[in-house]
Amino acid sequence: MEQTHLYQPVNSSNEIKRLIKLSIKKMSPTYLWTGSDKNTIRVSFYEGGPNPYLLHVWVPKDINREEFHNRIDCYFNVALNDSNIYFKTPCIGSTKDGLIFQVPKKTYKLQRRKKIRLPLLDIMDVLVQFPDPEFNFVTLHRPILDLSEGGLSFLISHFEREKFKKGSTIDKMIFSLNNTKLLFKAEVVYTQELQEGSKFTGVKVGVQFSHLKVQDKQALCQNILDLSQKYFSDIV
């Protein structure tokens, strides 16, 4: 997946201000991190004054605000109902309630329905393993192309396509992500020939998770959030 397909730039200052106001109204989940520290902080925007070029951000009291002063590598991820908004902006000061940033001149919108679909193979090599649908005594290892909290896609060769019928179930699928090992069943929802000129060649198989434990799903969601933020930091 190309970067421009994932993050769509928003350059209109009026639209950026509208999105920020919407996040304040909806109390949207908002995360802050810096270039040197990928650990995220849960924060929130608030109406802080009449200056339209300043962004007021509440941060937890145990956060050392001075560490953010004059930093230019501050990143935000705002989870709206139908999209995630990402941007980079400098910190210019603090108040008793939090930090002050410049309103960004550009933001990036990640459109989604309910789930972020992360182009995992652009970030790292992760293999999913599972029994061969035809010869279940053989274990296959295939690269994951993209990943969401609801499913994933992986890459196969053209001659394997007939093994993965739409609606069929794959048992005992396993992959590990950042020290989290996930074991699940999955249903094949589609197979798709990758277009000429794409980064990879072969056939994309999309599957939907089933029988994924609650704690595994929570760990997966957190990993996807962390990786999407790292991916954004690396390409901006």
Stockholm file with secondary structure:
# STOCKHOLM 1.0

chainA/1-236         MEQTHLYQPVNSSNEIKRLIKLSIKKMSPTYLWTGSDKNTIRVSFYEGGPNPYLLHVWVPKDINREEFHNRIDCYFNVALNDSNIYFKTPCIGSTKDGLIFQVPKKTYKLQRRKKIRLPLLDIMDVLVQFPDPEFNFVTLHRPILDLSEGGLSFLISHFEREKFKKGSTIDKMIFSLNNTKLLFKAEVVYTQELQEGSKFTGVKVGVQFSHLKVQDKQALCQNILDLSQKYFSDIV
#=GR chainA/1-236 SS CCHHHHCEEECCHHHHHHHHHHHHHHTCCEEEEETTEEEEEEEEEECCCSCTTEEEEECCTTSCGGGGTTCSCEEEEEECSSEEEEEEECEEEECSSEEEEECCSCEEEEECSSSCCBCGGGTCCCEEEEECSSCTTSEEEEEEEEECSSEEEEEECGGGGGGSCTTCEEEEEEEEETTEEEEEEEEEEEEEECCTTSSSCSEEEEEEEESCCHHHHHHHHHHHHHHHHHHHHHHC
#=GC SS_cons         CCHHHHCEEECCHHHHHHHHHHHHHHTCCEEEEETTEEEEEEEEEECCCSCTTEEEEECCTTSCGGGGTTCSCEEEEEECSSEEEEEEECEEEECSSEEEEECCSCEEEEECSSSCCBCGGGTCCCEEEEECSSCTTSEEEEEEEEECSSEEEEEECGGGGGGSCTTCEEEEEEEEETTEEEEEEEEEEEEEECCTTSSSCSEEEEEEEESCCHHHHHHHHHHHHHHHHHHHHHHC
//
